[in-house]
Amino acid sequence: MFPPQIPELRAIFMLVGTIYGCVLDGEKYPGRVEHVCLMGGQGYVDMCGPRGYITDLMSDSEWRTTYTLHRRYKDTMLQHYAGKFEQLSIEQGGQGGLGNPAHRLSALWFNRDVGLGDDQAAAFFRGVCREMRQTTDEDGGPDHTLYQPGSMKELTMGFAYES
């Protein structure tokens, strides 16, 4: 980057970069993370829309064009959670039993419309958001670890938090 004849400039560059990267920017990072990721954070509103009937009344097309964080999905993560929802469905009796909501969520990913391109994960995200809001009083967050592993609350809140 710098010619070897000017080691002082490299030292100054490293000092300035370290001060900015570790000290100044470090002061902003926790505030951004806490505002977005903790229980009821803004990130869940950005992902799912606001809690309430207004979001529920939107058509699927309106929802996926309004709340677009689903477009940054990682297919391996969605595949993992869809498999967990299917496993929960089987444990609770399959399609016809108590596991129906879990089966419905897994089907939203496994039977997705790949023709939607970047929007193919929208139905899965929306389904998880709806189920999370039906089973919890607050969105996502690290508190998903307080629930029984593999339970609907743990999976929906964990998915939202990880997303």
N, C-alpha and C positions, 0 to 999 in steps of 0.2 A: 504494500500500500504506500508506504513512505520509503524513499531511498535509504539504504543503510547509513549514509553519511549524516543523517539528521535524526539521531536517536532522541534528542530532546523533544522534537515535535511528536514522535510516537508516544512519549511519556505524557505530554500535555493532552494529546488526544485520548489516551487511556484514562487519565484523571477526569477529564470532562465527561467522557462517556460513562464512567463509573458513578460519578456524582449524579448525573441525570438519571441513569437507568436504575440505580439502586436506592437513591435517596428521594429525589423529587418525584419521579413516577411512582415509587413505592408508596408514597403518601396517598395517591389517588386510587390505587388498585383495590385496597380493602373496601373502601366506600362503594366502588362500583360493584364489586362482587356481592357485598352484603345487600345492596339495594335490589339487585337482580335475582340472586339465588336463594336467599334465606326464605323461611316460611312466608308465604304471601307476597313474595317479591314481584317487582315489575316484570321480570322475565316470564313469569307464568301468564300474566295478562298479555304480554307480547305474543306468547305461544298459543294461548287458548282463547284469548278475548276476555272481556270482563265477566265476572260471575253474574249470573242472572238470566232472565228469560230473553233479553234482547239478542244475546249471542245464540241461544237455542233456537230462536225463530229464523235465523239466517239459513238460506239454502246452502247446500254443500259448495256450490260454485261461488257464492258470495263469501262464504267463510274462507275458502282456500285462497281467494284473491285478496282478502282483507288481512288475514293473519298468515304471514308467509314464512315464518321460521321453519315450518316443515320442509321447506325447499333445501335446507342445509342438512338434511338427514344423512346418517351413516347407515347404509343398508345392513351392515353387520350388527349394529346395535338394535335396529328394528327387528331383524331376524331373531336375535337373542330374546328380546322381550316378547315377541309373538310366540316363540316356542315356550316361554315361561307361562304365558296366558293359556296356551293349549294344554300344557301340563296341569295347570290349576283346574282347567275344565274337566280333564280326565279324572283327576283326584276327587272332584266334586260330583261326578256322575255323568259327565259328557254333555252332549248337546241338549238332551231333554231334561236334565236334572238341574241342580242348583248352579252348576258350572256354566250355564248358558251365557251370562255376560262375558265370562272369560273366553269362551269359544267364539263369541261374536267378535271380540277384540282381535283374537288371533286371525280370524277369517278376513278382517279388514286389511291385514297385511298380506297374508298368503294368497288371497283372491283379489288383490289390488288390480287396478286398471293401469298397466304399464304404459299405455298409450298417452297417459297424462304427463309423461316426462317428469319434470321437476316436481310436479304436483301429485305424483303417485302415492306419496306418503301422507297426504292431507287427511284422508279418511281415517287412517290409523291414529294420527295425532289427535284429531277431533274426538274420536271414540274414547281414547285414553283420557282426554281432558274431561269429557262428560262423566265418565265413570269415576274419575278422581273426585270430581265435585259432588257426585251423588253419595260417595262413601266418606268424605272428609269435610271438615268445616273450614279448612285452610289449604291453599294450594302448595303442592310440592315441598321442596326443602329437604334439608338433611335429616329431618325427623322421621323420614321413611324407615330409618334403621330401628326405630322404636317398635315397629310392628312385626308380627310373625313373618319370618322369611317365606316368600312364596304366596303370601296372602294378597288379596286384591288391593288393599290399602298400600302395602309395601311395594307392590309392583307398579301401580299407577303413579304413586308419589315418587318412587325411584326413577321411573322413566322420565317424568317431568323434570326432576332435578338433574338427571344425567344429560337430558336434552339441552 
